[in-house]
Amino acid sequence: MDYVSALLPPAVMAVFFIGVIRVIVKTQGGANKAKEDAAVDAALARVEGTRQAPANPDV
């Protein structure tokens, strides 16, 4: 019975890991992809806008 208790935790972790990977793969793309892309583009535009603000206005 020791071998069962030794193999059970890795087997359970493997099942959960496969489940997480399946969820990640399934949620890529689809109907929400355009919304997610727009949100990322907006966030990047805000970051780029603040990064390009002039540090020295005299130049």
All heavy atoms as TSV, in Angstrom:
chain	resi	resn	atom	element	x	y	z
A	1	MET	N	N	0.816	-1.209	0.000
A	1	MET	CA	C	0.000	0.000	0.000
A	1	MET	C	C	0.853	1.264	0.000
A	1	MET	O	O	0.354	2.323	-0.318
A	1	MET	CB	C	-0.903	0.031	1.221
A	1	MET	CG	C	-2.237	-0.667	1.059
A	1	MET	SD	S	-2.992	-0.460	-0.533
A	1	MET	CE	C	-4.334	0.565	-0.148
A	2	ASP	N	N	2.135	1.133	0.347
A	2	ASP	CA	C	2.988	2.316	0.345
A	2	ASP	C	C	3.159	2.876	-1.058
A	2	ASP	O	O	3.282	4.085	-1.231
A	2	ASP	CB	C	4.360	1.987	0.942
A	2	ASP	CG	C	4.292	1.781	2.436
A	2	ASP	OD1	O	3.336	2.303	3.058
A	2	ASP	OD2	O	5.188	1.094	2.980
A	3	TYR	N	N	3.186	2.019	-2.050
A	3	TYR	CA	C	3.359	2.500	-3.413
A	3	TYR	C	C	2.155	3.324	-3.861
A	3	TYR	O	O	2.293	4.261	-4.638
A	3	TYR	CB	C	3.648	1.353	-4.387
A	3	TYR	CG	C	2.546	0.338	-4.510
A	3	TYR	CD1	C	1.549	0.489	-5.457
A	3	TYR	CD2	C	2.508	-0.780	-3.678
A	3	TYR	CE1	C	0.538	-0.434	-5.575
A	3	TYR	CE2	C	1.500	-1.717	-3.798
A	3	TYR	CZ	C	0.511	-1.535	-4.755
A	3	TYR	OH	O	-0.492	-2.456	-4.869
A	4	VAL	N	N	0.964	2.985	-3.383
A	4	VAL	CA	C	-0.231	3.767	-3.739
A	4	VAL	C	C	-0.138	5.156	-3.131
A	4	VAL	O	O	-0.376	6.160	-3.808
A	4	VAL	CB	C	-1.511	3.042	-3.280
A	4	VAL	CG1	C	-2.729	3.931	-3.502
A	4	VAL	CG2	C	-1.669	1.725	-4.011
A	5	SER	N	N	0.246	5.242	-1.867
A	5	SER	CA	C	0.361	6.554	-1.233
A	5	SER	C	C	1.511	7.352	-1.821
A	5	SER	O	O	1.493	8.584	-1.799
A	5	SER	CB	C	0.530	6.405	0.280
A	5	SER	OG	O	1.730	5.713	0.578
A	6	ALA	N	N	2.522	6.691	-2.379
A	6	ALA	CA	C	3.633	7.394	-3.009
A	6	ALA	C	C	3.263	7.889	-4.407
A	6	ALA	O	O	3.758	8.930	-4.841
A	6	ALA	CB	C	4.849	6.483	-3.093
A	7	LEU	N	N	2.420	7.175	-5.105
A	7	LEU	CA	C	2.065	7.557	-6.473
A	7	LEU	C	C	0.839	8.454	-6.563
A	7	LEU	O	O	0.630	9.114	-7.577
A	7	LEU	CB	C	1.832	6.304	-7.319
A	7	LEU	CG	C	3.064	5.463	-7.604
A	7	LEU	CD1	C	2.665	4.220	-8.366
A	7	LEU	CD2	C	4.090	6.251	-8.371
A	8	LEU	N	N	0.026	8.484	-5.545
A	8	LEU	CA	C	-1.214	9.253	-5.623
A	8	LEU	C	C	-0.985	10.759	-5.782
A	8	LEU	O	O	-1.579	11.366	-6.681
A	8	LEU	CB	C	-2.092	8.960	-4.399
A	8	LEU	CG	C	-3.484	9.573	-4.454
A	8	LEU	CD1	C	-4.263	9.041	-5.649
A	8	LEU	CD2	C	-4.238	9.283	-3.168
A	9	PRO	N	N	-0.151	11.414	-4.973
A	9	PRO	CA	C	0.016	12.867	-5.146
A	9	PRO	C	C	0.525	13.273	-6.533
A	9	PRO	O	O	-0.037	14.191	-7.137
A	9	PRO	CB	C	1.008	13.240	-4.048
A	9	PRO	CG	C	0.828	12.203	-3.004
A	9	PRO	CD	C	0.523	10.944	-3.760
A	10	PRO	N	N	1.543	12.610	-7.108
A	10	PRO	CA	C	1.951	12.994	-8.463
A	10	PRO	C	C	0.859	12.757	-9.505
A	10	PRO	O	O	0.703	13.545	-10.437
A	10	PRO	CB	C	3.175	12.120	-8.748
A	10	PRO	CG	C	3.666	11.692	-7.425
A	10	PRO	CD	C	2.481	11.640	-6.528
A	11	ALA	N	N	0.092	11.700	-9.338
A	11	ALA	CA	C	-0.981	11.426	-10.293
A	11	ALA	C	C	-2.060	12.496	-10.213
A	11	ALA	O	O	-2.547	12.979	-11.240
A	11	ALA	CB	C	-1.573	10.049	-10.022
A	12	VAL	N	N	-2.419	12.899	-9.013
A	12	VAL	CA	C	-3.428	13.951	-8.844
A	12	VAL	C	C	-2.910	15.267	-9.414
A	12	VAL	O	O	-3.636	15.992	-10.101
A	12	VAL	CB	C	-3.819	14.091	-7.359
A	12	VAL	CG1	C	-4.697	15.304	-7.138
A	12	VAL	CG2	C	-4.526	12.829	-6.886
A	13	MET	N	N	-1.657	15.574	-9.144
A	13	MET	CA	C	-1.080	16.813	-9.674
A	13	MET	C	C	-1.042	16.784	-11.198
A	13	MET	O	O	-1.308	17.807	-11.847
A	13	MET	CB	C	0.327	17.032	-9.106
A	13	MET	CG	C	0.310	17.415	-7.647
A	13	MET	SD	S	1.955	17.521	-6.925
A	13	MET	CE	C	2.745	18.689	-7.965
A	14	ALA	N	N	-0.735	15.644	-11.783
A	14	ALA	CA	C	-0.714	15.523	-13.239
A	14	ALA	C	C	-2.100	15.744	-13.829
A	14	ALA	O	O	-2.253	16.430	-14.842
A	14	ALA	CB	C	-0.170	14.160	-13.638
A	15	VAL	N	N	-3.124	15.200	-13.204
A	15	VAL	CA	C	-4.498	15.387	-13.689
A	15	VAL	C	C	-4.889	16.867	-13.630
A	15	VAL	O	O	-5.440	17.411	-14.586
A	15	VAL	CB	C	-5.480	14.514	-12.875
A	15	VAL	CG1	C	-6.917	14.897	-13.168
A	15	VAL	CG2	C	-5.234	13.051	-13.166
A	16	PHE	N	N	-4.581	17.524	-12.511
A	16	PHE	CA	C	-4.908	18.945	-12.408
A	16	PHE	C	C	-4.103	19.779	-13.401
A	16	PHE	O	O	-4.625	20.725	-13.989
A	16	PHE	CB	C	-4.681	19.456	-10.985
A	16	PHE	CG	C	-5.796	19.105	-10.045
A	16	PHE	CD1	C	-5.556	18.327	-8.932
A	16	PHE	CD2	C	-7.089	19.548	-10.280
A	16	PHE	CE1	C	-6.586	17.989	-8.065
A	16	PHE	CE2	C	-8.125	19.216	-9.427
A	16	PHE	CZ	C	-7.870	18.435	-8.314
A	17	PHE	N	N	-2.853	19.441	-13.616
A	17	PHE	CA	C	-2.026	20.170	-14.567
A	17	PHE	C	C	-2.588	20.042	-15.973
A	17	PHE	O	O	-2.685	21.034	-16.702
A	17	PHE	CB	C	-0.588	19.651	-14.514
A	17	PHE	CG	C	0.339	20.364	-15.440
A	17	PHE	CD1	C	0.752	21.652	-15.161
A	17	PHE	CD2	C	0.793	19.744	-16.589
A	17	PHE	CE1	C	1.601	22.309	-16.024
A	17	PHE	CE2	C	1.644	20.399	-17.455
A	17	PHE	CZ	C	2.058	21.690	-17.172
A	18	ILE	N	N	-2.981	18.833	-16.359
A	18	ILE	CA	C	-3.585	18.634	-17.677
A	18	ILE	C	C	-4.874	19.428	-17.793
A	18	ILE	O	O	-5.161	20.041	-18.833
A	18	ILE	CB	C	-3.811	17.130	-17.932
A	18	ILE	CG1	C	-2.462	16.434	-18.095
A	18	ILE	CG2	C	-4.702	16.898	-19.141
A	18	ILE	CD1	C	-2.539	14.920	-18.100
A	19	GLY	N	N	-5.663	19.476	-16.728
A	19	GLY	CA	C	-6.894	20.268	-16.739
A	19	GLY	C	C	-6.621	21.749	-16.914
A	19	GLY	O	O	-7.311	22.432	-17.680
A	20	VAL	N	N	-5.604	22.258	-16.239
A	20	VAL	CA	C	-5.260	23.678	-16.373
A	20	VAL	C	C	-4.809	23.987	-17.796
A	20	VAL	O	O	-5.223	24.989	-18.385
A	20	VAL	CB	C	-4.165	24.062	-15.350
A	20	VAL	CG1	C	-3.567	25.411	-15.661
A	20	VAL	CG2	C	-4.741	24.045	-13.953
A	21	ILE	N	N	-3.986	23.127	-18.363
A	21	ILE	CA	C	-3.521	23.336	-19.740
A	21	ILE	C	C	-4.697	23.305	-20.716
A	21	ILE	O	O	-4.777	24.138	-21.626
A	21	ILE	CB	C	-2.474	22.272	-20.125
A	21	ILE	CG1	C	-1.233	22.403	-19.244
A	21	ILE	CG2	C	-2.104	22.368	-21.593
A	21	ILE	CD1	C	-0.536	23.728	-19.336
A	22	ARG	N	N	-5.635	22.388	-20.514
A	22	ARG	CA	C	-6.802	22.327	-21.399
A	22	ARG	C	C	-7.634	23.607	-21.313
A	22	ARG	O	O	-8.109	24.118	-22.323
A	22	ARG	CB	C	-7.660	21.111	-21.059
A	22	ARG	CG	C	-7.009	19.801	-21.482
A	22	ARG	CD	C	-7.908	18.636	-21.243
A	22	ARG	NE	N	-9.066	18.735	-22.133
A	22	ARG	CZ	C	-10.196	18.079	-21.947
A	22	ARG	NH1	N	-10.326	17.277	-20.921
A	22	ARG	NH2	N	-11.187	18.218	-22.792
A	23	VAL	N	N	-7.817	24.131	-20.099
A	23	VAL	CA	C	-8.582	25.373	-19.939
A	23	VAL	C	C	-7.864	26.528	-20.624
A	23	VAL	O	O	-8.488	27.342	-21.312
A	23	VAL	CB	C	-8.818	25.674	-18.440
A	23	VAL	CG1	C	-9.338	27.081	-18.243
A	23	VAL	CG2	C	-9.778	24.661	-17.858
A	24	ILE	N	N	-6.559	26.604	-20.470
A	24	ILE	CA	C	-5.803	27.680	-21.106
A	24	ILE	C	C	-5.926	27.600	-22.624
A	24	ILE	O	O	-6.158	28.611	-23.296
A	24	ILE	CB	C	-4.329	27.632	-20.667
A	24	ILE	CG1	C	-4.207	28.029	-19.197
A	24	ILE	CG2	C	-3.466	28.522	-21.537
A	24	ILE	CD1	C	-2.835	27.816	-18.610
A	25	VAL	N	N	-5.784	26.410	-23.173
A	25	VAL	CA	C	-5.863	26.255	-24.623
A	25	VAL	C	C	-7.272	26.566	-25.129
A	25	VAL	O	O	-7.434	27.230	-26.159
A	25	VAL	CB	C	-5.433	24.828	-25.028
A	25	VAL	CG1	C	-5.754	24.541	-26.485
A	25	VAL	CG2	C	-3.945	24.647	-24.764
A	26	LYS	N	N	-8.281	26.135	-24.404
A	26	LYS	CA	C	-9.664	26.382	-24.845
A	26	LYS	C	C	-10.037	27.859	-24.804
A	26	LYS	O	O	-10.844	28.318	-25.601
A	26	LYS	CB	C	-10.649	25.599	-23.970
A	26	LYS	CG	C	-10.791	24.165	-24.354
A	26	LYS	CD	C	-11.883	23.523	-23.528
A	26	LYS	CE	C	-12.212	22.138	-24.018
A	26	LYS	NZ	N	-13.321	21.554	-23.266
A	27	THR	N	N	-9.479	28.623	-23.861
A	27	THR	CA	C	-9.879	30.015	-23.736
A	27	THR	C	C	-9.079	30.941	-24.643
A	27	THR	O	O	-9.350	32.142	-24.673
A	27	THR	CB	C	-9.727	30.495	-22.282
A	27	THR	OG1	O	-8.381	30.307	-21.860
A	27	THR	CG2	C	-10.670	29.745	-21.362
A	28	GLN	N	N	-8.121	30.421	-25.391
A	28	GLN	CA	C	-7.390	31.254	-26.335
A	28	GLN	C	C	-8.258	31.472	-27.561
A	28	GLN	O	O	-8.801	30.537	-28.129
A	28	GLN	CB	C	-6.075	30.582	-26.742
A	28	GLN	CG	C	-5.139	30.374	-25.596
A	28	GLN	CD	C	-4.736	31.662	-24.924
A	28	GLN	OE1	O	-4.351	32.612	-25.594
A	28	GLN	NE2	N	-4.849	31.718	-23.627
A	29	GLY	N	N	-8.354	32.711	-27.975
A	29	GLY	CA	C	-9.159	33.017	-29.149
A	29	GLY	C	C	-10.636	33.054	-28.807
A	29	GLY	O	O	-11.030	33.281	-27.680
A	30	GLY	N	N	-11.452	32.824	-29.791
A	30	GLY	CA	C	-12.889	32.798	-29.560
A	30	GLY	C	C	-13.503	34.182	-29.580
A	30	GLY	O	O	-12.948	35.143	-30.107
A	31	ALA	N	N	-14.675	34.292	-28.986
A	31	ALA	CA	C	-15.451	35.528	-29.043
A	31	ALA	C	C	-14.804	36.654	-28.242
A	31	ALA	O	O	-14.937	37.828	-28.603
A	31	ALA	CB	C	-16.860	35.268	-28.528
A	32	ASN	N	N	-14.111	36.331	-27.172
A	32	ASN	CA	C	-13.522	37.380	-26.331
A	32	ASN	C	C	-12.149	37.829	-26.799
A	32	ASN	O	O	-11.575	38.729	-26.214
A	32	ASN	CB	C	-13.419	36.885	-24.885
A	32	ASN	CG	C	-14.772	36.711	-24.256
A	32	ASN	OD1	O	-15.702	37.449	-24.581
A	32	ASN	ND2	N	-14.907	35.757	-23.371
A	33	LYS	N	N	-11.627	37.233	-27.855
A	33	LYS	CA	C	-10.278	37.578	-28.298
A	33	LYS	C	C	-10.185	39.042	-28.702
A	33	LYS	O	O	-9.212	39.717	-28.349
A	33	LYS	CB	C	-9.849	36.686	-29.453
A	33	LYS	CG	C	-8.426	36.953	-29.901
A	33	LYS	CD	C	-7.957	35.896	-30.854
A	33	LYS	CE	C	-6.582	36.157	-31.394
A	33	LYS	NZ	N	-5.610	36.680	-30.514
A	34	ALA	N	N	-11.159	39.565	-29.393
A	34	ALA	CA	C	-11.111	40.962	-29.824
A	34	ALA	C	C	-11.140	41.897	-28.620
A	34	ALA	O	O	-10.406	42.898	-28.585
A	34	ALA	CB	C	-12.277	41.264	-30.762
A	35	LYS	N	N	-11.952	41.586	-27.619
A	35	LYS	CA	C	-12.011	42.411	-26.413
A	35	LYS	C	C	-10.688	42.372	-25.654
A	35	LYS	O	O	-10.201	43.388	-25.191
A	35	LYS	CB	C	-13.137	41.946	-25.498
A	35	LYS	CG	C	-14.514	42.312	-25.969
A	35	LYS	CD	C	-15.505	42.033	-24.856
A	35	LYS	CE	C	-16.511	41.035	-25.316
A	35	LYS	NZ	N	-17.476	40.687	-24.299
A	36	GLU	N	N	-10.122	41.175	-25.538
A	36	GLU	CA	C	-8.855	41.040	-24.821
A	36	GLU	C	C	-7.744	41.773	-25.561
A	36	GLU	O	O	-6.927	42.460	-24.947
A	36	GLU	CB	C	-8.495	39.560	-24.667
A	36	GLU	CG	C	-9.431	38.821	-23.744
A	36	GLU	CD	C	-9.210	37.327	-23.772
A	36	GLU	OE1	O	-8.323	36.875	-24.523
A	36	GLU	OE2	O	-9.917	36.621	-23.044
A	37	ASP	N	N	-7.708	41.645	-26.888
A	37	ASP	CA	C	-6.692	42.342	-27.670
A	37	ASP	C	C	-6.842	43.854	-27.545
A	37	ASP	O	O	-5.854	44.579	-27.445
A	37	ASP	CB	C	-6.764	41.926	-29.137
A	37	ASP	CG	C	-6.277	40.498	-29.358
A	37	ASP	OD1	O	-5.649	39.943	-28.440
A	37	ASP	OD2	O	-6.540	39.954	-30.445
A	38	ALA	N	N	-8.072	44.343	-27.547
A	38	ALA	CA	C	-8.307	45.781	-27.422
A	38	ALA	C	C	-7.872	46.276	-26.045
A	38	ALA	O	O	-7.291	47.364	-25.928
A	38	ALA	CB	C	-9.783	46.094	-27.657
A	39	ALA	N	N	-8.132	45.501	-25.012
A	39	ALA	CA	C	-7.717	45.903	-23.669
A	39	ALA	C	C	-6.207	45.948	-23.551
A	39	ALA	O	O	-5.639	46.892	-22.966
A	39	ALA	CB	C	-8.304	44.946	-22.632
A	40	VAL	N	N	-5.521	44.987	-24.134
A	40	VAL	CA	C	-4.052	44.979	-24.095
A	40	VAL	C	C	-3.504	46.139	-24.910
A	40	VAL	O	O	-2.567	46.825	-24.478
A	40	VAL	CB	C	-3.508	43.626	-24.608
A	40	VAL	CG1	C	-2.007	43.683	-24.816
A	40	VAL	CG2	C	-3.871	42.524	-23.644
A	41	ASP	N	N	-4.066	46.392	-26.071
A	41	ASP	CA	C	-3.607	47.517	-26.890
A	41	ASP	C	C	-3.804	48.846	-26.180
A	41	ASP	O	O	-2.947	49.726	-26.239
A	41	ASP	CB	C	-4.337	47.526	-28.236
A	41	ASP	CG	C	-3.903	46.373	-29.132
A	41	ASP	OD1	O	-2.811	45.804	-28.894
A	41	ASP	OD2	O	-4.657	46.051	-30.072
A	42	ALA	N	N	-4.939	49.009	-25.489
A	42	ALA	CA	C	-5.180	50.249	-24.754
A	42	ALA	C	C	-4.195	50.417	-23.607
A	42	ALA	O	O	-3.675	51.515	-23.370
A	42	ALA	CB	C	-6.617	50.271	-24.229
A	43	ALA	N	N	-3.922	49.346	-22.898
A	43	ALA	CA	C	-2.965	49.424	-21.793
A	43	ALA	C	C	-1.568	49.754	-22.306
A	43	ALA	O	O	-0.861	50.581	-21.713
A	43	ALA	CB	C	-2.950	48.112	-21.019
A	44	LEU	N	N	-1.166	49.132	-23.402
A	44	LEU	CA	C	0.151	49.430	-23.973
A	44	LEU	C	C	0.226	50.867	-24.474
A	44	LEU	O	O	1.260	51.525	-24.339
A	44	LEU	CB	C	0.465	48.460	-25.116
A	44	LEU	CG	C	0.773	47.026	-24.694
A	44	LEU	CD1	C	0.939	46.134	-25.914
A	44	LEU	CD2	C	2.012	46.974	-23.829
A	45	ALA	N	N	-0.851	51.372	-25.045
A	45	ALA	CA	C	-0.865	52.753	-25.519
A	45	ALA	C	C	-0.728	53.730	-24.353
A	45	ALA	O	O	-0.026	54.739	-24.450
A	45	ALA	CB	C	-2.152	53.030	-26.293
A	46	ARG	N	N	-1.388	53.428	-23.214
A	46	ARG	CA	C	-1.244	54.295	-22.040
A	46	ARG	C	C	0.188	54.301	-21.535
A	46	ARG	O	O	0.744	55.344	-21.195
A	46	ARG	CB	C	-2.186	53.843	-20.929
A	46	ARG	CG	C	-3.609	54.299	-21.115
A	46	ARG	CD	C	-4.403	54.059	-19.840
A	46	ARG	NE	N	-4.350	52.639	-19.473
A	46	ARG	CZ	C	-5.337	51.787	-19.646
A	46	ARG	NH1	N	-6.462	52.186	-20.179
A	46	ARG	NH2	N	-5.202	50.531	-19.288
A	47	VAL	N	N	0.796	53.120	-21.491
A	47	VAL	CA	C	2.178	53.025	-21.004
A	47	VAL	C	C	3.121	53.759	-21.948
A	47	VAL	O	O	3.996	54.513	-21.503
A	47	VAL	CB	C	2.585	51.541	-20.852
A	47	VAL	CG1	C	4.080	51.412	-20.602
A	47	VAL	CG2	C	1.807	50.908	-19.715
A	48	GLU	N	N	2.952	53.573	-23.238
A	48	GLU	CA	C	3.804	54.257	-24.204
A	48	GLU	C	C	3.587	55.770	-24.154
A	48	GLU	O	O	4.529	56.539	-24.298
A	48	GLU	CB	C	3.536	53.737	-25.618
A	48	GLU	CG	C	4.053	52.342	-25.847
A	48	GLU	CD	C	5.568	52.262	-25.765
A	48	GLU	OE1	O	6.244	53.179	-26.236
A	48	GLU	OE2	O	6.057	51.267	-25.205
A	49	GLY	N	N	2.362	56.204	-23.932
A	49	GLY	CA	C	2.073	57.634	-23.847
A	49	GLY	C	C	2.758	58.280	-22.654
A	49	GLY	O	O	3.289	59.395	-22.743
A	50	THR	N	N	2.753	57.607	-21.516
A	50	THR	CA	C	3.408	58.174	-20.347
A	50	THR	C	C	4.922	58.063	-20.457
A	50	THR	O	O	5.646	58.899	-19.940
A	50	THR	CB	C	2.950	57.470	-19.063
A	50	THR	OG1	O	3.217	56.079	-19.159
A	50	THR	CG2	C	1.466	57.690	-18.821
A	51	ARG	N	N	5.415	57.044	-21.141
A	51	ARG	CA	C	6.855	56.868	-21.292
A	51	ARG	C	C	7.431	57.909	-22.237
A	51	ARG	O	O	8.567	58.350	-22.068
A	51	ARG	CB	C	7.151	55.477	-21.833
A	51	ARG	CG	C	8.632	55.156	-21.867
A	51	ARG	CD	C	8.880	53.775	-22.369
A	51	ARG	NE	N	8.279	52.784	-21.489
A	51	ARG	CZ	C	8.045	51.544	-21.823
A	51	ARG	NH1	N	8.362	51.128	-23.024
A	51	ARG	NH2	N	7.506	50.699	-20.975
A	52	GLN	N	N	6.666	58.359	-23.233
A	52	GLN	CA	C	7.171	59.298	-24.209
A	52	GLN	C	C	6.959	60.748	-23.816
A	52	GLN	O	O	7.297	61.644	-24.564
A	52	GLN	CB	C	6.504	59.036	-25.570
A	52	GLN	CG	C	6.905	57.707	-26.171
A	52	GLN	CD	C	6.182	57.434	-27.456
A	52	GLN	OE1	O	5.349	58.217	-27.904
A	52	GLN	NE2	N	6.478	56.301	-28.081
A	53	ALA	N	N	6.428	60.993	-22.629
A	53	ALA	CA	C	6.256	62.362	-22.166
A	53	ALA	C	C	7.636	63.001	-22.007
A	53	ALA	O	O	8.567	62.385	-21.503
A	53	ALA	CB	C	5.524	62.390	-20.827
A	54	PRO	N	N	7.799	64.248	-22.443
A	54	PRO	CA	C	9.118	64.885	-22.389
A	54	PRO	C	C	9.571	65.107	-20.946
A	54	PRO	O	O	8.840	65.632	-20.118
A	54	PRO	CB	C	8.914	66.203	-23.113
A	54	PRO	CG	C	7.449	66.467	-23.061
A	54	PRO	CD	C	6.789	65.120	-23.014
A	55	ALA	N	N	10.791	64.681	-20.663
A	55	ALA	CA	C	11.350	64.862	-19.329
A	55	ALA	C	C	11.855	66.270	-19.153
A	55	ALA	O	O	11.810	66.839	-18.062
A	55	ALA	CB	C	12.478	63.853	-19.100
A	56	ASN	N	N	12.350	66.899	-20.237
A	56	ASN	CA	C	12.878	68.261	-20.168
A	56	ASN	C	C	12.147	69.099	-21.211
A	56	ASN	O	O	12.437	69.016	-22.401
A	56	ASN	CB	C	14.387	68.240	-20.454
A	56	ASN	CG	C	15.021	69.593	-20.202
A	56	ASN	OD1	O	14.326	70.563	-19.906
A	56	ASN	ND2	N	16.335	69.648	-20.341
A	57	PRO	N	N	11.191	69.932	-20.813
A	57	PRO	CA	C	10.399	70.687	-21.784
A	57	PRO	C	C	11.185	71.789	-22.493
A	57	PRO	O	O	10.735	72.321	-23.493
A	57	PRO	CB	C	9.263	71.280	-20.951
A	57	PRO	CG	C	9.736	71.239	-19.548
A	57	PRO	CD	C	10.739	70.136	-19.449
A	58	ASP	N	N	12.390	72.129	-22.037
A	58	ASP	CA	C	13.170	73.201	-22.670
A	58	ASP	C	C	13.823	72.750	-23.961
A	58	ASP	O	O	14.214	73.575	-24.783
A	58	ASP	CB	C	14.274	73.683	-21.708
A	58	ASP	CG	C	13.685	74.359	-20.468
A	58	ASP	OD1	O	12.538	74.847	-20.563
A	58	ASP	OD2	O	14.375	74.368	-19.427
A	59	VAL	N	N	13.942	71.460	-24.179
A	59	VAL	CA	C	14.662	70.968	-25.376
A	59	VAL	C	C	13.739	70.873	-26.534
A	59	VAL	O	O	12.636	70.603	-26.552
A	59	VAL	CB	C	15.298	69.583	-25.085
A	59	VAL	CG1	C	15.910	69.015	-26.346
A	59	VAL	CG2	C	16.316	69.734	-23.977
